[in-house]
Structure formats: C-alpha cells, structure tokens
Amino acid sequence: MLYSLVRKALFAVDPETAHDLTLEALKLGGWSGATRLLCREKDQPVQCMGLTFPNPVGVAPGLDKNADCFEALGDLGFGFVEVGTVTPRPQQGNPKPRVFRLTKAQAMINRLGFNNKGVDYLVERVRNHRFRGVLGINIGKNFDTPMERATEDYLHCLDKVYPFADYVTVNISSPNTKNLRDLQGEHELDALLGALAERRTELSDQYDRCVPLALKVAPDLDDDAIAVIAQVVSHHRMDAVIATNTTIDRAAVANMEHAEEAGGLSGAPLKEKADRVLGELRQALPPEVGMIGVGGITCGQDAVDKLDLGADLVQFYTGMVYRGPDLVTECLESIAARRTE
Ligand SMILES: Cc1cc2nc3c(=O)[nH]c(=O)nc-3n(C[C@H](O)[C@H](O)[C@H](O)COP(=O)(O)O)c2cc1C
C-alpha cells in the first residue's frame, strides 16, 4: 500500500536516479535506526553451502553494488544480501542512460557495466557490520583488464573480501562487460575455477575458515553449455551455482518500448529462461552443490517455482523495483505454505 505511493514518485524520475534515491533513503534509514523499526523477524532457517541462512529469500547483486545499505536491506526481512559486483579498481561503467524500465512487462534492461567504487571501498563498508543475515560478496573484473588477465582480477578481489564474506560469488555472466561470458567456456572456466579453488585452499589455511564459492551463470546457455558448466563446477568443488543473470534475448518483450536497448533484460520476462537453466543445472549437479534461483521473481509463487525446481535459496532485484518490500513477505509466506503442504 505504502510502496504504491513511493513507486509512483520513483517512477516519475529516470530509473537510475530512482535507484540512487532509494539507496540514499535506505542509508538514512539504516543509519538513523528507522529501518530497524520496520524490522521484520522472518525466521525460516535453511542450510546451504554449509551456512545457516535465517530465511531463503535474498537480495540479488547489483542493487547494493558498494555495500552501502545491506544492513537496512536486512531490516526489510531478507535472509541474505549479495553485494557487488565489485572490481579491483573503481570504475564509472557505461555512459548514461543505461537503465530502462519496461513497465508493462515488469521488466528492466540495464547496461551499467559494473559501475562501482572498487574493492577497497567495499571492504571498508563490510569490515564491521550489524547485519545478522548472510552476506555474499559478488566479484568481477575491470572492463579494461585484458581477458587473458581476468583471473588476476578475480584472485585480487577474492584475497580482499575473503575475511569479511560469508560466501563469495564469481560473476562471469554479465552481458555488459565485453567478452566476460566467454569465461563460461570449458577451457576458460576450468582455468578460472582451478585458480580460485587453489587460492581458496591457501586462504582457508591462513584464516582458519573455508568460505564457500558460488558461480553465477547466464540464462542464454544451451544444453551442452549447461552440461559443461556442471562438470567443471563439480570438478573444482564449487559450493553453489546461481542461476541466472540477465538475458540478451528480447523475444519475450518484442515490440515493447526500450526492448531494443542493448544490455541485460531482467524481471518477469526472464523467468522462463532462468527456470530452465536452474532446473537443468539441478539435474546435472550432485546434491551437495547448492543452487540459488534468481530471475523473474515478481510474486510468491515465482519463488516457490524455483524451490520446486531444486533451488535452496532465491534472490530478486527487479521484483523489488516493481513490488517493494512487500514482495519479501509474500515470498516468505508462500514458501512457508509450501513447507506445510
Ligand atoms: C540494474 C541492475 C544491475 C545489476 N547488476 C548486477 C551486478 O552487478 N552483478 C550481478 O551479478 N548481477 C547484476 N544484476 C543481475 C541481478 O542480480 C539478477 O541476476 C537479474 O536481474 C535477474 O533477477 P531479477 O529478474 O529478479 O532482477 C543486475 C540487475 C539489474 C536490473
């Protein structure tokens, strides 16, 4: 009810300004303690990647790229927040405008290009915090790091965030960093995950704590590509796969305003593709590998569908823009109802 008024105001300005205003409001709310007054206790504990999540509903990365307001997001009832994507050095991202609403379809297209303040800034933000949920940190490469040196960027970020993350996500699936998704190919993925797994072993010894690693994949993968990813993930003992990032496919929004903008499509029209990849990966992966389902959740049933396909946890971003914090409550209620069925 309240969010419908807020949404009216936010949709009156361009999407990126609306996003910045929302983050400022959340920061203020978190800092002043106002979001704590809203604080919704949402206990539905679930195990994944060897961690206990207070509940299975999380914030997808991109919403809080610099970890400026993850504590306030936790107050809204999320069981976990994934911050980032963060890169070794700060970067501006692509020229504006670079985020578009497809309101009729409850969708967005973005080509932000990993705009973020860099890993050192993020580490200062997460060093001491009051968040009681699970904190994921999503890492990527700078746009101007040559692809043959991409592994160095991921290792650099892993080293920096390791002591502060509950889990770390390796993002190789954004369509907005040139050639990034090539890292999903067999040879490239094997080399990247091999290097990260080896570094994780060293860091576990150093910090006496093994931080789970998750891999985030694209929805635009055919059956063969999914089989290859499942095989490489198992081989390098990744702890979870996150399916999926945004899509470059526009079939579901053909002829709509902004449909031809370059970038990744998110929200309701992504759900079918994201669910297909989630289901196929679940079938192909051993049960000990966790699955996080993301893409197109705009109501409680959408979250339940992902659990039915084998997800342990779910996340959303675009649904938060269209539905506000009520979507968290609705997802948790639908998931609780599914448990008692
Ligand atoms: C504006 C915007 C920025 C995003 N930035 C990131 C990012 O930095 N890293 C990432 O892994 N995913 C990013 N995503 C993708 C989301 O995390 C999510 O995978 C995708 O939007 C599908 O979920 P949804 O339909 O609930 O939005 C972004 C999505 C949007 C809409």
The ligand as an ORCA input file, in Angstrom:
! r2SCAN-3c Opt
* xyz 0 1
  C      20.138     -2.599    -12.664
  C      20.718     -3.986    -12.462
  C      22.054     -4.143    -12.095
  C      22.598     -5.416    -11.928
  N      23.900     -5.555    -11.545
  C      24.402     -6.796    -11.307
  C      25.731     -6.968    -10.847
  O      26.468     -6.003    -10.612
  N      26.181     -8.241    -10.665
  C      25.395     -9.345    -10.890
  O      25.854    -10.472    -10.688
  N      24.123     -9.206    -11.317
  C      23.612     -7.964    -11.522
  N      22.329     -7.825    -11.938
  C      21.528     -9.049    -12.200
  C      20.663     -9.442    -10.994
  O      21.444     -9.739     -9.875
  C      19.780    -10.656    -11.345
  O      20.607    -11.764    -11.610
  C      18.901    -10.405    -12.562
  O      18.430     -9.079    -12.587
  C      17.695    -11.343    -12.592
  O      16.911    -11.196    -11.426
  P      15.576    -10.278    -11.381
  O      14.719    -10.685    -12.533
  O      14.993    -10.569    -10.046
  O      16.053     -8.864    -11.492
  C      21.772     -6.563    -12.122
  C      20.428     -6.395    -12.481
  C      19.890     -5.141    -12.637
  C      18.435     -4.998    -13.011
*
